[in-house]
Amino acid sequence: MAERRKYGKKFCKYTEMKIDFIDYKNTDLLKLSMSERGKIMPRRLTGNSKNAQEMVEKAIKRARHMALVPYIVNTQDVTDAAYAK
């Protein structure tokens, strides 16, 4: 017999919030679909619909170009502070 899933079904946060358009200026909304290192999270992890994921990708790339969201996050500063004694 097949094993049952031990996790819940993923759902699109943006369709649940009834958002029609994802704007690049709303960085708090964009951070829902970004990792802590600033990477765009894939659909299989976030559960976004195809339409919402395309809007998120375009908005994040525009926000990066306008310097509202960083391209990369420097983790060197975080680790140096932990090991410097």
Rosetta constraint file for C-alpha pairs under 8 A:
AtomPair CA 10 CA 46 HARMONIC 7.19 0.50
AtomPair CA 10 CA 47 HARMONIC 4.80 0.50
AtomPair CA 11 CA 46 HARMONIC 7.82 0.50
AtomPair CA 11 CA 47 HARMONIC 4.96 0.50
AtomPair CA 11 CA 48 HARMONIC 6.43 0.50
AtomPair CA 11 CA 49 HARMONIC 7.88 0.50
AtomPair CA 12 CA 16 HARMONIC 6.37 0.50
AtomPair CA 12 CA 46 HARMONIC 7.44 0.50
AtomPair CA 12 CA 47 HARMONIC 5.25 0.50
AtomPair CA 12 CA 48 HARMONIC 4.17 0.50
AtomPair CA 12 CA 49 HARMONIC 5.69 0.50
AtomPair CA 12 CA 52 HARMONIC 7.85 0.50
AtomPair CA 13 CA 17 HARMONIC 6.21 0.50
AtomPair CA 13 CA 47 HARMONIC 7.80 0.50
AtomPair CA 13 CA 48 HARMONIC 6.72 0.50
AtomPair CA 14 CA 18 HARMONIC 6.17 0.50
AtomPair CA 14 CA 19 HARMONIC 5.48 0.50
AtomPair CA 14 CA 48 HARMONIC 7.37 0.50
AtomPair CA 14 CA 52 HARMONIC 6.70 0.50
AtomPair CA 15 CA 19 HARMONIC 5.94 0.50
AtomPair CA 15 CA 20 HARMONIC 7.77 0.50
AtomPair CA 15 CA 49 HARMONIC 7.93 0.50
AtomPair CA 15 CA 52 HARMONIC 7.67 0.50
AtomPair CA 21 CA 55 HARMONIC 7.26 0.50
AtomPair CA 22 CA 26 HARMONIC 7.78 0.50
AtomPair CA 22 CA 29 HARMONIC 7.90 0.50
AtomPair CA 22 CA 52 HARMONIC 7.92 0.50
AtomPair CA 22 CA 55 HARMONIC 6.08 0.50
AtomPair CA 22 CA 56 HARMONIC 6.44 0.50
AtomPair CA 22 CA 59 HARMONIC 6.67 0.50
AtomPair CA 23 CA 59 HARMONIC 6.04 0.50
AtomPair CA 24 CA 30 HARMONIC 7.49 0.50
AtomPair CA 24 CA 59 HARMONIC 4.35 0.50
AtomPair CA 24 CA 60 HARMONIC 6.22 0.50
AtomPair CA 24 CA 62 HARMONIC 6.14 0.50
AtomPair CA 24 CA 63 HARMONIC 5.18 0.50
AtomPair CA 25 CA 63 HARMONIC 6.72 0.50
AtomPair CA 25 CA 68 HARMONIC 7.47 0.50
AtomPair CA 26 CA 30 HARMONIC 6.59 0.50
AtomPair CA 27 CA 31 HARMONIC 6.15 0.50
AtomPair CA 27 CA 63 HARMONIC 7.88 0.50
AtomPair CA 27 CA 68 HARMONIC 7.32 0.50
AtomPair CA 27 CA 69 HARMONIC 7.27 0.50
AtomPair CA 28 CA 32 HARMONIC 7.17 0.50
AtomPair CA 29 CA 33 HARMONIC 7.95 0.50
AtomPair CA 30 CA 34 HARMONIC 6.79 0.50
AtomPair CA 30 CA 56 HARMONIC 6.78 0.50
AtomPair CA 30 CA 59 HARMONIC 7.62 0.50
AtomPair CA 30 CA 60 HARMONIC 6.60 0.50
AtomPair CA 31 CA 35 HARMONIC 7.56 0.50
AtomPair CA 33 CA 40 HARMONIC 6.16 0.50
AtomPair CA 33 CA 41 HARMONIC 5.48 0.50
AtomPair CA 33 CA 46 HARMONIC 6.73 0.50
AtomPair CA 33 CA 56 HARMONIC 7.42 0.50
AtomPair CA 34 CA 38 HARMONIC 5.62 0.50
AtomPair CA 34 CA 39 HARMONIC 5.40 0.50
AtomPair CA 34 CA 40 HARMONIC 4.69 0.50
AtomPair CA 34 CA 41 HARMONIC 5.35 0.50
AtomPair CA 35 CA 39 HARMONIC 5.26 0.50
AtomPair CA 35 CA 40 HARMONIC 6.48 0.50
AtomPair CA 35 CA 41 HARMONIC 6.22 0.50
AtomPair CA 37 CA 72 HARMONIC 6.49 0.50
AtomPair CA 37 CA 73 HARMONIC 5.32 0.50
AtomPair CA 37 CA 75 HARMONIC 8.00 0.50
AtomPair CA 38 CA 69 HARMONIC 7.86 0.50
AtomPair CA 38 CA 70 HARMONIC 6.78 0.50
AtomPair CA 38 CA 71 HARMONIC 6.55 0.50
AtomPair CA 38 CA 72 HARMONIC 5.79 0.50
AtomPair CA 38 CA 73 HARMONIC 6.27 0.50
AtomPair CA 39 CA 71 HARMONIC 7.91 0.50
AtomPair CA 39 CA 72 HARMONIC 7.65 0.50
AtomPair CA 40 CA 57 HARMONIC 7.11 0.50
AtomPair CA 40 CA 60 HARMONIC 7.80 0.50
AtomPair CA 41 CA 45 HARMONIC 6.65 0.50
AtomPair CA 41 CA 46 HARMONIC 6.60 0.50
AtomPair CA 42 CA 46 HARMONIC 6.43 0.50
AtomPair CA 43 CA 47 HARMONIC 5.27 0.50
AtomPair CA 43 CA 48 HARMONIC 5.36 0.50
AtomPair CA 43 CA 49 HARMONIC 7.32 0.50
AtomPair CA 43 CA 50 HARMONIC 7.69 0.50
AtomPair CA 43 CA 53 HARMONIC 6.70 0.50
AtomPair CA 44 CA 48 HARMONIC 7.78 0.50
AtomPair CA 48 CA 52 HARMONIC 6.05 0.50
AtomPair CA 48 CA 53 HARMONIC 5.71 0.50
AtomPair CA 49 CA 53 HARMONIC 6.02 0.50
AtomPair CA 50 CA 54 HARMONIC 6.25 0.50
AtomPair CA 51 CA 55 HARMONIC 6.39 0.50
AtomPair CA 52 CA 56 HARMONIC 6.07 0.50
AtomPair CA 53 CA 57 HARMONIC 6.11 0.50
AtomPair CA 54 CA 58 HARMONIC 6.24 0.50
AtomPair CA 55 CA 59 HARMONIC 6.04 0.50
AtomPair CA 56 CA 60 HARMONIC 6.00 0.50
AtomPair CA 57 CA 61 HARMONIC 6.14 0.50
AtomPair CA 58 CA 62 HARMONIC 6.18 0.50
AtomPair CA 59 CA 63 HARMONIC 6.05 0.50
AtomPair CA 60 CA 64 HARMONIC 6.08 0.50
AtomPair CA 60 CA 69 HARMONIC 7.42 0.50
AtomPair CA 61 CA 65 HARMONIC 6.24 0.50
AtomPair CA 62 CA 66 HARMONIC 6.23 0.50
AtomPair CA 63 CA 67 HARMONIC 6.07 0.50
AtomPair CA 63 CA 68 HARMONIC 5.09 0.50
AtomPair CA 63 CA 69 HARMONIC 5.59 0.50
AtomPair CA 64 CA 68 HARMONIC 5.85 0.50
AtomPair CA 64 CA 69 HARMONIC 4.85 0.50
AtomPair CA 64 CA 70 HARMONIC 5.77 0.50
AtomPair CA 64 CA 71 HARMONIC 5.97 0.50
AtomPair CA 74 CA 78 HARMONIC 7.88 0.50
AtomPair CA 75 CA 79 HARMONIC 6.46 0.50
AtomPair CA 76 CA 80 HARMONIC 5.98 0.50
AtomPair CA 77 CA 81 HARMONIC 6.30 0.50
AtomPair CA 78 CA 82 HARMONIC 6.63 0.50
AtomPair CA 79 CA 83 HARMONIC 6.41 0.50
AtomPair CA 80 CA 84 HARMONIC 5.85 0.50
